[in-house]
Each structure stands twice: as C-alpha cells, then as structure tokens.
Amino acid sequence: MELINKEVNLIFIDNPTVSRNYIKNFTKIVEEQSLITKTALEGTIKLLLIIELGRVEQEREIIVKRIKQGMEVSDKKPERKLGTKEKLTKELEADIKDFIENGIKKGIKQVDLMKRHGVSRNTLKSYIRGLLSVN
C-alpha cells in the first residue's frame, strides 16, 4: 500500500487489470463500506498485491536462472570479466610514453596504438590520462 500512497504506478503486464488506478478506485469504494466489509476488502487488496508481487519476483528469478544457464552452455566464454580493464603492459606503457613525448615528431597517432595493442579508444585515453597524472 506504501507504493500506491506514494503515487508509484504499478502495472502488471500479465494481469493489466491490477494497476494503481484499479487499486485506488477499489480503495475509494472500500472507504464507503461498513467496518467489517472495509476490513475484509482492505485485506483483499493487500492479498492481491502480495500475490502479484510474488509472481513478479518468481518471474525475475526464472529469468536470472535462464540467463545463467545460457551463459554456462554457451561456447563463447569471456576472456576477462565485463567492465574490467586490460592490464597495462610494459610495451604499451612504453609506446604511450613515446607517444606523449614524441608523438607529433614521429607522426604516431592514437589509432595506430589502438590497433597495435588491441585496445579501445576509451581504454587508451584512460591509460594516457593515468600516465600523464603520474608524471
């Protein structure tokens, strides 16, 4: 009920009749009833929300489980964890230092470094910033 009171719009795709508007309207009807009917209908609203939110949680768990199973049987295994940077090799570090000091004179371009060492533009720029801040 907190979500409804905070004006959070709940939409259950599998059961579109149960939404914030439906529950709000149902709550207005409940307010007009006698104490016994009011108590019973409030319990019904809470039970309805508990059931729907429970189904949503089960669906989420099934999706997570299927994704993990798919990753386990996949032939394609990541070489490194997603979101982690490759280690800065001594060779790449030396090339970056050379690029910083003599890049214009020697005609070295960032694209050449990226291709030679197989790193992305953002990764290379991050390494360059790191080496510039150290110096």
N, C-alpha and C positions, 0 to 999 in steps of 0.2 A: 504494500500500500504506500510505502515511502516513495517509490518511483512514481506512482500515479500523482501523489500530492506534490511532488517536485516538478510536475509537468513533463516528465520523461515520456515520450511517445513510444509505447510498446506495440510492435507489430509482429505477430507470429505468422510466418509465411504459410505454414502447414494448416493453420487454423485462423484465417483472417477475421473471423467474427469476434475473436477475443483480441481486442485492441484497447488502447487507453480511452477512446471515446465510448466504446461499449461499456467499459467498466465504470466510467464517470456517470453515464446515463443510468446504469444499473444502481450505482450508489445513490443517485438522486431519488430513485424510486424507493430504495431502502429507507431513506430518511422519512418518508411519508407513512411508513408502516408502524404497526404496534411493536412494543418492546420484544416480544417473543419472535415475531416474524422478522424484525430488524436484525436481531442477533443471529437467527438462522441464515438469513441472506448474506450478512457480512461474512459468516463462516464459509458460505458457498463461494463468495468472491475470492476469499483467501485460498480456498482449496483449488479453485480454478487456476489461479495464478501459480500456485505451488506445482500443480500438475504440468502446466505449460512450461514453466521454467525448468522443471526436472527433465522434460523431453528435450528441451534445448541443450541442456548440459550433456545428456546422453548422446545427442547428435554430434556435439563438439568432440566428445571423447572418441566416438566412432571415426570421425574424420581424422583426428590426430593419429589414431591407431592405423588407419589405412595408409596414411602418408608414410608412417614409419615402416610399415610392411613393404610399401612400394620402394622405398629407399633401400631396404635390405635386399630385395631381389633384383634391383637394378644392376646392370653391368657397369654403369658409369659410376665410379667412386670418386669423390672429390680428393684431390691431392693434398689439400690443406683445408682447414676449417673456413667456412664462409665468413667474410668480414675481417679476416686477419691479413696482415701484410706479409709479403715475402721477406725473407731475411736479406738485409743489405749486404751483398758480397763485397769482398775486398776489391775485386776487379771493378765492380760497378761504382764503388765509392771512389776509387782512383780515377775512373772516367768522369765522374761528376765533378771532382775537384779540378781535373784538367779542363772540363767544360766551363767551370766557373772562372778559372784563371785565364785560359787561353782560347775560349770558345770562338770568339769573334776572329782572332788572328788565324786560327786553324780552320775556320769555317765549319765547326762542329755544330750540329743542330740537335735540339731535343728529340726530334723524330728519329734521328739516327741512333741515339742512345736507347730510346724506347724499343726500336726494332732489334738492336743488337742484344739487349738483355731481356727482352720479352716482358717488359713491364708497361703498365698503362700510364697515360699522361698524368693522371692524378697521383699515382704512386711515385712517379719520377719527381713531380713537383714537390711532393711531401718530403722526399729524400733530400732534394736540393734545399728546401727551407730548413730542414734539420741540420744539414751541414753548414749552411750559412749562419745559423744561430750558434753553432758550436765555435765557429771561427771568430 
